Amino acid sequence: MKTNSFFLFLSALLLFTSACKKTATDDLCIPSFNLEVFDGELRDALHIGLKGYTYLIMQDGQVELTHSDGYARSPQDGLQHWDEFQKMHVASIGKTITTVATLRLLKQKGLDADEPIYKYLPPDWQVGVNVEKLTFKDLMSHRTGFLDVLSPPTGFSTKYESLKNMVANGADGLRTRKYSNVHHALLRIILPVLEDYPYTSGAIYNEANTAQRYEQIVNELVFNPLNIRASLYDDDPNAGVLAYSSGSDPEGAFETFDYSLTAGGYGWVLSAEDVAKFWAHLWHSNALLDENQRQQMRDTEMGLFNSGNTTGGRYYCKLGGWFLTQNGQEHWLRSAAVEFPDGTAVVLFVNSPSSRGLRSIIVDSYEKSFGCF
């Protein structure tokens, strides 16, 4: 009996020793993304002397974290601390908004982004050389080759008459990619005609009418379905975000403005929460676009211009920036919306310049948030 007990004890000891022995796989780690680390990295990166900022971090279309710091308006300007509900001019994020409205209206008409644009210009406009070859996709991805755009300084006005002259002067036929506000500003003119088509002979398409109808169409197709209140002007001098030249600048700019007559590529006044809701539905629901339309945006980068590659694949981005020079200093409003390949997304608003761009700050913070935590 003693011998059997001894062997039983020895066998148990060997099993215990084997179970506790460290193997090579014990030190292996598969790095993963950590949302809280990302939040901390963003906060650290944004401590760079900004007047203030707010951001929302989302996962698969759901807001998970928010953070705000600093002033939307300084004490001298009425003291408003930053939060995600403060409204400001989001600048070129308007290009994504106009793109979504255009894709929705095209689908309603049984058309797609490969449809030529010339049929939907005001009937009294002259169609210049090579314009008949241009499609909505060319327009929304900045591949028109409009001669005025390629020959500054005459090609960058977004006013009605300037756009009319640009179309009359024609395109180079090469579809060269040239980023410009004129492309989505031209959609401000086209969308009302597209909505009426083919019954366009009795309609009025002038500067004021097309501007009013553009705002109405975008609200109906993009903002109303999401219960977002949006406008192309800010007429309240006592509310909303002001732009500053630095973190120490005591007085801001942009108290009131109205971009309705030049909008399309810019002009919308929204909060970070509004943009986050729009961005979430754009990528994670069919409330605005279906998956085929989303994939076409990814493939051609219609309404997107600041995308790139990161851990796990390509991210899709739109930046906005707008400044006013006052007393020799540039006062900036800046915005960014980024969708990463794993469903993580960020919307960030800032109201002063910085040495680092917002995209760089967001993407670098994202990359640093992978590890074995």
C-alpha positions in Angstrom: 0.0 0.0 0.0 2.9 2.4 0.8 4.4 1.7 -2.6 1.2 2.5 -4.4 0.7 5.7 -2.4 4.2 6.8 -3.2 3.6 6.3 -6.9 0.3 8.2 -6.8 2.0 11.1 -5.0 4.8 11.2 -7.6 2.4 11.1 -10.5 0.4 14.0 -9.0 3.6 16.0 -8.5 4.7 15.5 -12.1 1.3 16.6 -13.4 1.3 19.7 -11.2 4.9 20.6 -12.3 3.9 20.1 -16.0 0.8 22.2 -15.7 2.8 25.1 -14.1 5.7 25.0 -16.5 6.0 28.2 -18.6 5.9 27.6 -22.3 6.9 29.8 -25.3 3.3 30.6 -26.1 2.8 32.1 -22.6 4.7 35.2 -23.7 2.8 35.7 -27.0 0.5 38.7 -27.3 -1.9 39.5 -30.1 -2.1 43.4 -30.0 -5.7 44.7 -29.9 -7.3 48.1 -30.0 -8.2 49.7 -26.7 -10.8 52.5 -26.7 -9.8 54.0 -23.4 -6.2 54.2 -24.4 -7.2 55.9 -27.6 -9.2 58.4 -25.6 -6.1 59.1 -23.4 -3.8 59.4 -26.4 -6.2 61.9 -28.0 -6.3 64.0 -24.9 -2.5 64.0 -24.6 -2.1 65.0 -28.2 -4.5 67.8 -28.0 -2.7 69.5 -25.1 -0.9 71.8 -27.6 -2.0 75.3 -26.7 -5.4 75.2 -28.4 -8.2 77.6 -27.5 -10.5 74.6 -27.1 -11.9 71.4 -28.6 -14.5 68.7 -28.4 -14.5 65.2 -29.8 -16.7 62.1 -29.9 -15.3 58.6 -30.2 -17.7 56.0 -31.7 -17.6 52.3 -32.2 -19.8 50.7 -34.9 -21.9 53.9 -35.1 -22.5 54.2 -31.3 -21.0 57.1 -29.3 -18.7 55.5 -26.6 -16.7 58.5 -25.3 -16.7 62.2 -25.4 -14.3 64.9 -24.2 -14.2 68.7 -24.3 -11.7 71.2 -23.1 -11.2 75.0 -23.3 -13.3 77.8 -24.6 -15.7 77.9 -27.5 -15.9 81.6 -26.6 -13.4 83.3 -24.4 -14.4 85.2 -21.2 -14.0 88.4 -23.2 -16.4 87.1 -25.9 -19.1 85.9 -23.6 -17.6 82.7 -22.0 -18.8 79.5 -23.5 -17.0 76.3 -22.6 -16.6 73.7 -25.3 -19.0 70.7 -25.4 -20.3 68.5 -28.2 -23.4 70.7 -28.6 -21.6 73.9 -29.6 -22.4 74.8 -33.2 -19.8 76.1 -35.7 -19.1 76.3 -39.5 -17.8 72.8 -40.4 -16.3 74.0 -43.7 -15.4 71.2 -46.1 -17.2 68.4 -44.3 -20.0 70.1 -46.3 -18.6 68.2 -49.3 -19.4 64.9 -47.7 -22.9 66.2 -46.8 -23.5 67.4 -50.4 -22.3 64.1 -51.8 -24.7 62.1 -49.7 -27.6 64.4 -50.7 -26.6 63.9 -54.4 -26.4 60.2 -54.2 -29.8 60.0 -52.5 -31.4 62.2 -55.1 -29.8 60.3 -58.0 -31.2 57.0 -56.6 -34.6 58.5 -56.2 -34.5 59.4 -59.9 -33.3 55.9 -60.8 -29.8 57.1 -61.7 -26.3 56.6 -60.3 -23.1 58.6 -60.0 -22.0 57.7 -63.6 -24.8 59.9 -64.9 -23.5 62.8 -67.0 -24.1 66.2 -65.4 -24.7 68.4 -68.5 -28.4 67.5 -68.7 -28.9 68.9 -65.2 -27.4 72.3 -65.7 -29.7 75.3 -65.9 -31.2 75.5 -69.5 -29.7 78.9 -70.2 -26.1 77.8 -69.4 -23.6 77.3 -72.2 -22.0 73.8 -72.0 -18.3 74.1 -72.8 -15.9 71.6 -74.4 -15.7 68.2 -72.7 -18.3 69.1 -70.1 -20.7 66.6 -71.7 -18.3 63.8 -70.8 -18.3 64.7 -67.1 -20.3 62.6 -64.6 -21.6 63.2 -61.1 -18.8 60.8 -59.9 -16.2 63.1 -61.6 -17.6 66.1 -59.9 -17.8 64.6 -56.5 -14.3 63.1 -56.6 -12.7 66.4 -58.0 -11.8 64.8 -61.4 -13.4 67.3 -63.8 -10.4 69.0 -65.3 -12.4 72.3 -65.5 -10.0 74.7 -67.2 -10.8 77.6 -64.8 -10.0 75.4 -61.8 -6.7 74.4 -63.3 -5.8 78.0 -64.1 -5.9 80.1 -60.9 -6.6 82.7 -59.8 -9.8 82.8 -62.0 -11.1 79.4 -61.1 -11.9 79.3 -57.5 -15.0 81.4 -57.0 -18.1 79.5 -55.9 -20.6 82.3 -56.9 -23.4 81.5 -59.4 -22.0 83.6 -62.3 -18.4 82.3 -61.8 -19.7 78.7 -61.9 -21.7 79.5 -65.0 -18.5 80.9 -66.7 -16.5 77.9 -65.6 -18.8 75.5 -67.3 -18.9 77.6 -70.4 -15.1 77.7 -70.5 -15.0 73.8 -70.5 -12.7 71.1 -69.2 -9.4 69.7 -70.4 -10.8 66.2 -71.0 -8.1 64.5 -68.9 -10.2 64.3 -65.7 -7.2 65.5 -63.7 -7.9 65.4 -60.0 -7.9 68.9 -58.5 -9.4 69.6 -55.1 -11.6 72.7 -55.2 -14.8 74.1 -53.6 -16.2 74.7 -57.1 -17.1 71.1 -57.7 -19.6 70.7 -54.8 -20.7 74.4 -55.3 -21.8 73.4 -58.8 -24.0 70.8 -57.2 -25.7 73.6 -55.4 -26.9 74.6 -58.9 -27.4 71.1 -60.2 -29.5 69.6 -57.4 -32.6 71.7 -58.0 -32.5 71.0 -61.7 -32.0 67.3 -61.0 -35.0 67.3 -58.6 -37.2 68.9 -61.3 -36.0 66.8 -64.3 -37.4 66.4 -66.9 -39.8 69.2 -66.1 -37.3 72.1 -66.1 -38.6 74.5 -68.7 -40.9 76.5 -66.4 -38.6 76.6 -63.3 -36.4 79.5 -62.2 -32.7 78.7 -61.8 -30.9 81.8 -60.7 -28.6 82.6 -57.8 -31.1 83.1 -55.1 -33.5 80.3 -56.1 -30.9 77.6 -56.5 -29.3 78.5 -53.2 -32.6 78.4 -51.4 -33.6 75.1 -53.0 -30.1 73.5 -52.4 -30.5 74.2 -48.6 -34.0 72.7 -48.7 -33.0 69.6 -50.6 -30.1 68.8 -48.3 -32.2 69.3 -45.3 -34.9 67.0 -46.7 -32.5 64.3 -47.8 -29.8 64.3 -45.2 -30.7 66.2 -42.0 -34.4 65.8 -41.5 -34.2 61.9 -41.5 -31.7 62.2 -38.7 -33.6 64.9 -36.7 -30.7 67.4 -37.2 -31.3 71.1 -37.4 -28.9 72.6 -39.9 -28.4 75.9 -41.6 -26.1 77.8 -44.0 -25.9 80.8 -41.8 -25.2 81.9 -38.3 -27.1 85.1 -37.4 -26.8 84.9 -33.6 -23.9 87.1 -32.4 -24.2 85.7 -28.9 -24.0 82.0 -29.5 -21.9 79.5 -31.4 -18.2 78.9 -31.7 -15.7 81.7 -32.5 -12.4 81.3 -34.2 -9.1 82.3 -32.5 -5.6 82.8 -33.8 -4.0 81.0 -30.8 -4.8 79.5 -27.4 -4.0 82.9 -25.8 -5.9 85.0 -28.2 -8.6 86.9 -26.1 -10.9 87.9 -29.0 -12.4 85.7 -31.7 -13.8 86.1 -35.2 -16.9 84.9 -37.2 -19.7 86.2 -35.0 -22.2 86.1 -37.9 -22.1 84.8 -41.5 -24.2 83.6 -44.3 -22.7 81.3 -46.9 -25.9 80.3 -48.6 -25.0 81.9 -52.0 -21.6 80.2 -52.2 -22.3 76.9 -50.4 -22.0 73.3 -51.5 -18.4 72.6 -50.6 -18.7 74.4 -47.3 -21.2 76.5 -45.4 -23.1 74.2 -43.0 -23.4 75.2 -39.3 -23.5 72.1 -37.1 -22.5 70.8 -33.7 -19.9 68.0 -33.3 -22.8 65.8 -32.1 -24.7 66.6 -35.3 -21.7 65.6 -37.4 -21.1 62.4 -35.4 -24.8 61.4 -35.9 -24.4 62.0 -39.7 -21.1 60.2 -39.8 -22.4 57.2 -37.9 -25.5 56.8 -40.1 -23.4 57.3 -43.3 -21.2 54.2 -42.5 -23.3 52.1 -40.2 -27.0 52.2 -41.3 -29.1 52.5 -44.5 -30.9 55.6 -43.3 -28.9 57.7 -45.8 -27.1 55.4 -48.3 -27.1 51.7 -49.0 -24.0 49.5 -49.0 -23.5 49.8 -52.8 -23.4 53.6 -52.5 -21.1 53.5 -49.5 -18.7 51.2 -51.4 -18.7 53.5 -54.4 -17.8 56.4 -52.0 -14.9 54.2 -50.7 -13.7 53.2 -54.2 -13.8 56.7 -55.7 -13.5 58.8 -52.5 -16.5 60.9 -53.6 -17.0 63.5 -50.9 -13.8 62.3 -49.2 -10.3 63.7 -49.9 -8.2 63.1 -46.8 -8.2 59.3 -46.5 -5.2 57.0 -45.9 -4.0 53.7 -44.7 -3.5 52.5 -41.1 -3.4 49.4 -39.0 -5.9 46.9 -40.5 -6.7 48.7 -43.7 -7.8 52.0 -45.1 -9.5 54.8 -43.1 -11.9 57.3 -44.6 -11.7 61.0 -43.7 -12.9 64.4 -44.4 -11.3 67.5 -42.9 -12.7 71.0 -42.7 -10.8 74.3 -42.2 -11.9 77.9 -42.4 -10.1 81.1 -41.4 -10.6 84.8 -41.3 -7.7 87.2 -41.1 -8.2 89.8 -38.5 -5.5 92.3 -37.3 -3.0 90.4 -39.4 -3.7 87.0 -37.7 -5.5 84.0 -39.1 -8.4 82.9 -36.9 -9.3 79.2 -37.5 -12.2 76.9 -37.2 -11.2 73.2 -37.9 -13.1 70.0 -38.1 -12.3 66.3 -38.8 -14.3 63.1 -39.2 -12.5 59.8 -39.5 -13.8 56.3 -39.9 -11.3 53.5 -39.2 -11.5 50.0 -40.7 -12.5 48.4 -37.4 -15.5 50.6 -37.0 -13.9 53.1 -34.7 -14.7 56.7 -35.6 -13.8 60.2 -34.4 -15.4 63.6 -34.9 -13.2 66.4 -33.7 -13.8 70.2 -33.6 -11.1 72.8 -32.8 -11.3 76.6 -32.9 -7.6 77.7 -33.2 -4.6 76.6 -35.3 -1.9 74.2 -34.2 1.4 72.9 -35.5 0.0 69.5 -36.1 -2.9 68.7 -38.4 -6.1 67.1 -37.0 -5.8 64.0 -39.2 -2.2 63.4 -38.0 -3.3 63.8 -34.3 -6.2 61.3 -34.7 -4.4 58.7 -36.8 -1.3 58.7 -34.7 -3.4 58.4 -31.5 -5.3 55.5 -33.1 -2.0 53.7 -34.0 -0.7 54.1 -30.4 -3.8 52.4 -29.0 -2.9 48.9 -30.2 -1.1 46.7 -27.8 -1.3 44.2 -24.9 -2.8 46.3 -22.2 
